[in-house]
Amino acid sequence: MKTLAAFLGTTLFALSASAQPKAPTPKAPVPTTPVAPPVVAPQPATDDMATFEKELGALFAANGLTSEQAAQRARTASPTVRRKVAEVDVAIAQAEQAELARVPQVGAKVQYTRLSSIDQPMIAPGFSFPVYLNSYAATAQVGVNLSDYVLRYPALVDGAKLGLETARISRRSAEVSAGQEARLSYYEWVRAKLQVLISTRQLAQVRATLGQVRALAEAQRLSKADLMRVESQEAQAEQVVDQLQNLALLREEQLRLITGATPEDKFEIGEDVRQDIVAPGAAPLDQLMTSTTQQRLEFKVLDTGIKAKEKQLEAEKAGQYPKLTAFAAADFSNPNQRIFPQKDEFNLTWSAGLAVSWTLNETLIARANDRRIRAETSELRADRENLERGARIEVLAAQQAVAIAQHALTTSQKGLDAATEGYRVRRELLNAERATAVELVDAETDLTRARITALNARVDLRVAMAQLAHALGNDTTSK
């Protein structure tokens, strides 16, 4: 394009020279061909950059959506979070069930029985026992597993409480992850909106250049190949605009799904990425990992889960030992089987005692559960080790991304300053008729690209800082 601009400048200069009046000569007149008038290239608007700044500023609304607002909305709209809420309800029910295991086994039964008729038994002549065909009984029983109160129930209740705590931490972790996903989706949506603005502007610049080239081609001052080249650039720019517009629609739909927005909700950018932000300084990786393992909820979920499994293992061991049970029963029946001889009347009797029992099947099942819980505990410990390894790489990568983004921000600012100065110089040269409009358009294109590069660098820095905060667990306290 620079070669084409130089060629256009030379052509315009030649056209200007050919338009000057010629002095008469003493020679005989010679038939001449009329000279075509010079082609005057259209001048760009003087407030073009101001228009660009106005269009760019219009993207950011005072009451628009920010990344933190998107994260907050995602915490309540995420299906994963709703599933974790249901898991908390399940854990609450399990904890209540464990508490109820300590309640003594109490039962009652009311019974009526009709007996078949039999001959009245006789022990001696003139002496016999009465036969009652109707039997009424009300029985109450209570049993207390004394050994379980010492060996099983405390660990069972503690394990259930730890399970409930694990479910609650897991729900909070899901909320944090949903918020992080919303932040990253928000910044990608902002980036897409900026790219649409810039690509649309570049298309307008290519079309302005194409109008100049067509004017030169009609005056036969430019080859058809050069004209077709610029027309191809216009087609490519149109394709880029179409692709980026579709990408912006896709990014917005993703953000709508994550935040639970309705079709009536209008999204506007409320976070001005042009504003400077302070990035955290570098710190030793081991020091960051210490903070990470203390703050990230994923570690707390696994640590609490391991403790809950250890309590479950302790409770299952009680099933391998004999059980000591206290029991009592009351029987209010007519006739009462303990009354001799039987009478057609209600009588109350009771019984109480202690029992030691052991069942082979319960011991075998308890040992199988012991192996299962040990294996599940080992799985959680392995998951924690994998999480710590992954977190270490994640923290290092996020810290490097912040440093790279800061460097890119500085570099892009230098490029923007250079492009701004280049555009200023080209405009002054054009006003002094020492440069062509095409050269100014090229300078404006360079300036526009430098601006979007600088804006992209600012978006990249925000994304990197969000990723670093999430990797360190600093976003667990955000509401």
Phi, psi and omega in degrees: 000326178296319179296318178297320180296318179297320179295319179296320179297317179297320181295314179298321178297319179294321178297320179295319181293321182290341181277352182287141179294145182256140180287144178293151180240154180288352182289165178295144181295141181241135178300132182238156176269135180303138181275133180290143179295151181294148177273122180261118181285142178295142181269139177290154179296144183287337182257029185297314180293325177295323177296319178298315178298324179293317178295322179293317179294333180291342178290335185256118181256146182296323181253025181281181182280134175253169181294323179291323176294320176297319179296320180294319180291326181291331181296329180266343184261348185289128173297328178297319178295318179297324177294321178294326176297319177296323178296325176296318178298321177296317180295325177296317178296321178293323178294319177295322178297320178294322177295321181290342179296338181277352178286131179303149179282109183244134179216157179215151181211134174244131189219141171238136181227133174255121183262152178286154182285137177225166177291143181290120182291141180238130177269319180212161179303130180081002181227122181212167178258140178287151177247122180252122183273341178253130180235131179238134182213139173232118187237139175233137182227151175216137178224139182230120176278092185297319182293326180292330177296335181262318190262330191245309190298318179301314180292323180296317179291317178298320179296320179294321178295319177294324175297322177294318177297321178298317180297321180291320177294321178297322177296317178296322177297321177296322177296318179296316180296320178296320177296320178295318177299321179293319179300311181295320178295324179297313182293326176292325176294317177299316180299317180296319178298320177295319180295324177297316179299314183291317181296324177295321179292319178296323177298319178296322179292319178296320180293324176296317177296321180297323177298322178293317182294322179296322177297319178291324180292322178295330176275007180057036176254003182213143183285157178294329179297319178295322177297315179295328178296315180290324176297324176294323177295324177295317180296320178295320179296321177298319179295319179297317179299317180297316180296317182289326176296318176295321178296320179296320176297320179295315180297322180292320179294321176299316179295323178296318180295317183293322184268357180069032181284152176267162179300337181280343180290130178258125182264128173228148182283118180254358180247109182284104183287353177285343181287145179285145176230153182264122179269147180291151178283164180289148180219157178301142184296319180298322178293320178295324180293325176299316177293324182295313182294338179273332188257325185291133185289336179299321177293320180294324178298313182291318180297317179291323177297321177296318178297321179295319178295322178296322177292321176297320178297319178296322179290324181290335180296333180296335180288348180271353184250159175298152182253138174256121186234137172256139183220159177204149181213148176232135184232116178242100189221165179218109356279153179275126186293341181273350179270129179230130352287162181294144179230152179278068180200159179279135176222143181258129173227159180218167177209153179205154181179185178237147179218139173248124183228153176213134182235130181298318183298318179297323178294317179294318179295321180296321178292321177296317177297325178299314179295320180297313183293322176299318179295318179295324176295319177296324177298316180295321178294321177294320177299321179293321178295318177296320178297319180294320177295313179296322180295324179297314178293321181296317179295315180298315180296319180294320178296319177294321179297322177295316179297318179295318179296321177296318178295318179296325178296317178295315181296315181294328178293321176296317178296324178293319177298317180295318180293324178296316178293319178298319178294319179298316181296316180297322178295318178294320178295323178294319178297329178271009180057036177246005177215160180264165177294328179296319178296323178292321178297319177298318179295322178293322177297316177300320180293319180297316179295323177294324178295314181292328175296319178293321178293320177299322179296323178290321176295317179300322179294319178294319178296316180296320179292323177295320179292322178293317178298321179289320180295325180277346183083017180285347181268006181285340181265354181286143182248000000 
